[in-house]
Amino acid sequence: MSRPESPSRPARPKGTLFCPTCGHESGLDGDWIAVEGGTLVCPDCGAVVVAQPTFGVPA
């Protein structure tokens, strides 16, 4: 028995990020705008794509 063919999609590297607002896509080291605190912003629409939590230094 043969496997059903999967829909063809362009191959992308595993490290590709997608903007949920406008659909822009680029690699993690691509054209995203890095701002303070590990946040990445879409260069096309300005939406936050990745926001890393910041933790305070224990006293």
N, C-alpha and C positions, 0 to 999 in steps of 0.2 A: 504494500500500500504506500502510495507516495504522500508526502507532506503537502498540505495546501501552501501555495505561494503567499508570502507576506507582501503587503503593499510596498511598492518601492519608494524609498525616501532617500534623499541625499545623505551620504555618510557624513557624520559630524564627529569631531573629537569628543571624548567624554567630558572634557572640561569646558563645554560650551554653556554660557549663561544666556537666558532669554528674558527680555523685558516683558512683564505681564501687561503693561499698558499699551505699548506700541508694536511689540513683536521684534524689536531689534535683537540681533544675536551676534555674539562675539565670544572668543575664548576668554578664560579667566584673566589672562594677561593681555587682553585686547584693548579696545578703545574706551572702556568704562572709566568714568571719572572717580578717582579715589578721594574720599574726604575723610576727615578726622574720625578715628574710632573704628576703622575697618569697614566703613560703609562704601558701597559702590553705587554710582548713579548713572543712569542711562544718558549717553551723550546726545541722543535724538530728542527725548521728551522730558528729561530731568527727573523721571521717577526713580525712587530708591529700589534697587534690585537686590542688594544684599546689605543687611544691617546686622552687624555683630554686636552682641550685648557687651557692655562695659561693666567691669566689676571693680568696686572700690578696693583700695589697699587696706587690709585689716589693720586696725589700730594697735 
